[in-house]
Amino acid sequence: MHPTLPSFADALALRVYRRNIGLFLQQTAQDLGLPFAALCPSPPADRHRVTVDAFGLELTLSHPHAGHTDVGDLERWLITNAKFGLIGQFGAPWSDALPMGLDPINETPDSVLAKLGEPATALSPARLAAGDRSQSYFMSDALVMALTWREGLRGLEQVWLTRLGSELVDPV
């Protein structure tokens, strides 16, 4: 984990869509009790989804040489997105800390506003009436965090991380 980050989820957020994360992927597989090939199969895949039922986590990984080699360069694997299921969507509910200090039970749109700033998508009455309780937040470094609220807009059902329109750079 990054020495200044408080949680695995923050360390993961730092590495979404970043290159040279091979050691992090090896440690992640070990910490999640997975064989390394479960995260980074051979031959490499263009889009490889891994659901870790025991942790309530879903990761999507990709390798730029998928279809062109039998063994992918470890440092070229990318985590294209990460989803934390807080109500058991991916097996058990995610029970560890969330990125940016989010509280899965007590967050409200106002409390998240104080932590993440203005959302890119608003919770309109029409969207809420249609059952859409999701909001996206554009963070620094092109990180996008999408939140799905529980009914009543108190607590979170899911947190989804990706990075849009950013250069593939090494994590700090």
Buried (B, 14 or more C-beta within 10 A) or exposed (E): BEEEBEBBBBBBBBBBBBBBBBEBBBBBBEEBEBEBEEBBBEEBBEEBEBBBEEBBBBBBBBBBBBEEEEEBEBEBBBBBBBBBBBBEBBBBBBEEBBBBEBBBEEBBBEEBEEEBEEBEBEBEEEBEEEEBBBBBBBBEBBBBBBBBBBEEBEBBBBBBBBBEEEEEEEBE
